Amino acid sequence: MGRIAGVTAAETRERLLQAAAEVFAERGYDGTRVADIAAAAGVSNGALYAHFGSKAELLVAALRAHGRQLLASLFAADPDRSVTDLLLAIGRWLPRRRDAPRHLIVEALVAARRDADVARPMRDYVGERTDWIADLVRVAQSDGELDPALSPEALAHFCLLLSMGSALIPPDLHAVDDAEWSALLTRVVGALVPPTPSPRTERSPRSESTN
């Protein structure tokens, strides 16, 4: 099986990413062979290696692709959404996630602990995600949505911990009430807004007359 007739290189790559997400989720990283992903995508091993240099590279590429899909759908739904509303929307979705990226991130985190070939691209991936969130925080700070005294890197790290932690604790292990979770997130985000300046205390006529 080579490239499918009438299918572009971009479409073949997309098929491989989708097949990788499904096969990794079903069999795990260690239990998946490159040939399994190629077969699921309907292409040859050679066609797979024309797009991805290794199984580890394909795993991380699938993570990137699915992460972009989520963000694209959120932006498409409301392109004028504020940064804080965007973060809240993602946060509200986390406890309910049952998507392929949840399985992918668990497999990638576990594999990265014992496989240097996975650890290297995963460091790049995590760094990219952290930088992306930190950039969002900076935008929110410049727009007055978030306290400029906050460290964008620290807040990005916090968001990353929530996101990846939610992949490790899916709803079938522990569920949380949507309304209660949303209320908690709103309180957390509310604590990150710029502090309200204290109104000046006006001097009373009596105090002025005694000066």
ZICORJO-V980552 format. One record per residue. N is the residue number from 1. RES is the residue in one letter. PHI is phi in radians with two decimals (NA if undefined). Layout:
# ZICORJO-V980552
<<N & RES & PHI> <N & RES & PHI>>
This chain:
# ZICORJO-V980552
<<1 & M & NA> <2 & G & -1.75> <3 & R & -1.21> <4 & I & -1.21> <5 & A & -1.03> <6 & G & 1.42> <7 & V & -1.89> <8 & T & -1.30> <9 & A & -1.09> <10 & A & -1.14> <11 & E & -1.18> <12 & T & -1.10> <13 & R & -1.07> <14 & E & -1.11> <15 & R & -1.07> <16 & L & -1.15> <17 & L & -1.14> <18 & Q & -1.18> <19 & A & -1.12> <20 & A & -1.08> <21 & A & -1.04> <22 & E & -1.25> <23 & V & -1.27> <24 & F & -1.06> <25 & A & -1.13> <26 & E & -1.40> <27 & R & -1.95> <28 & G & 1.41> <29 & Y & -1.14> <30 & D & -1.17> <31 & G & -1.50> <32 & T & -1.83> <33 & R & -1.79> <34 & V & -0.98> <35 & A & -1.09> <36 & D & -1.13> <37 & I & -1.21> <38 & A & -1.05> <39 & A & -1.13> <40 & A & -1.12> <41 & A & -1.49> <42 & G & 1.37> <43 & V & -2.28> <44 & S & -1.46> <45 & N & -1.03> <46 & G & -1.09> <47 & A & -1.14> <48 & L & -1.11> <49 & Y & -1.22> <50 & A & -1.22> <51 & H & -1.87> <52 & F & -2.35> <53 & G & -1.34> <54 & S & -2.82> <55 & K & -1.13> <56 & A & -1.10> <57 & E & -1.10> <58 & L & -1.17> <59 & L & -1.05> <60 & V & -1.23> <61 & A & -1.11> <62 & A & -1.14> <63 & L & -1.07> <64 & R & -1.06> <65 & A & -1.11> <66 & H & -1.26> <67 & G & -1.11> <68 & R & -1.14> <69 & Q & -1.09> <70 & L & -1.10> <71 & L & -1.13> <72 & A & -1.09> <73 & S & -1.17> <74 & L & -1.19> <75 & F & -1.18> <76 & A & -1.14> <77 & A & -1.16> <78 & D & -2.71> <79 & P & -1.12> <80 & D & -1.69> <81 & R & -1.07> <82 & S & -1.24> <83 & V & -1.11> <84 & T & -1.13> <85 & D & -1.15> <86 & L & -1.13> <87 & L & -1.10> <88 & L & -1.14> <89 & A & -1.09> <90 & I & -1.14> <91 & G & -1.08> <92 & R & -1.15> <93 & W & -1.34> <94 & L & -0.95> <95 & P & -1.16> <96 & R & -1.76> <97 & R & -1.11> <98 & R & -2.35> <99 & D & -1.55> <100 & A & -1.04> <101 & P & -1.02> <102 & R & -1.07> <103 & H & -1.16> <104 & L & -1.11> <105 & I & -1.17> <106 & V & -1.12> <107 & E & -1.06> <108 & A & -1.18> <109 & L & -1.14> <110 & V & -1.18> <111 & A & -1.12> <112 & A & -1.14> <113 & R & -1.26> <114 & R & -2.20> <115 & D & -2.32> <116 & A & -1.10> <117 & D & -1.16> <118 & V & -1.54> <119 & A & -1.05> <120 & R & -1.10> <121 & P & -1.18> <122 & M & -1.20> <123 & R & -1.06> <124 & D & -1.11> <125 & Y & -1.10> <126 & V & -1.08> <127 & G & -1.09> <128 & E & -1.11> <129 & R & -1.11> <130 & T & -1.11> <131 & D & -1.10> <132 & W & -1.11> <133 & I & -1.15> <134 & A & -1.06> <135 & D & -1.14> <136 & L & -1.06> <137 & V & -1.07> <138 & R & -1.10> <139 & V & -1.07> <140 & A & -1.12> <141 & Q & -1.19> <142 & S & -1.19> <143 & D & -1.53> <144 & G & 1.42> <145 & E & -1.41> <146 & L & -2.14> <147 & D & -1.07> <148 & P & -1.14> <149 & A & -1.35> <150 & L & -1.27> <151 & S & -1.41> <152 & P & -1.02> <153 & E & -1.17> <154 & A & -1.17> <155 & L & -1.17> <156 & A & -1.11> <157 & H & -1.10> <158 & F & -1.06> <159 & C & -1.12> <160 & L & -1.15> <161 & L & -1.08> <162 & L & -1.09> <163 & S & -1.11> <164 & M & -1.29> <165 & G & -1.14> <166 & S & -1.14> <167 & A & -1.23> <168 & L & -1.45> <169 & I & -2.15> <170 & P & -1.28> <171 & P & -1.03> <172 & D & -1.31> <173 & L & -1.61> <174 & H & -2.76> <175 & A & -1.84> <176 & V & -2.28> <177 & D & -1.09> <178 & D & -1.02> <179 & A & -1.15> <180 & E & -1.18> <181 & W & -1.15> <182 & S & -1.08> <183 & A & -1.11> <184 & L & -1.13> <185 & L & -1.07> <186 & T & -1.07> <187 & R & -1.14> <188 & V & -1.11> <189 & V & -1.11> <190 & G & -1.07> <191 & A & -1.32> <192 & L & -1.70> <193 & V & -1.30> <194 & P & -1.04> <195 & P & -1.12> <196 & T & -1.32> <197 & P & -1.11> <198 & S & -1.23> <199 & P & -1.14> <200 & R & -1.17> <201 & T & -1.44> <202 & E & -1.29> <203 & R & -1.34> <204 & S & -1.34> <205 & P & -0.99> <206 & R & -1.15> <207 & S & -1.20> <208 & E & -1.21> <209 & S & -1.25> <210 & T & -1.54> <211 & N & -1.47>>
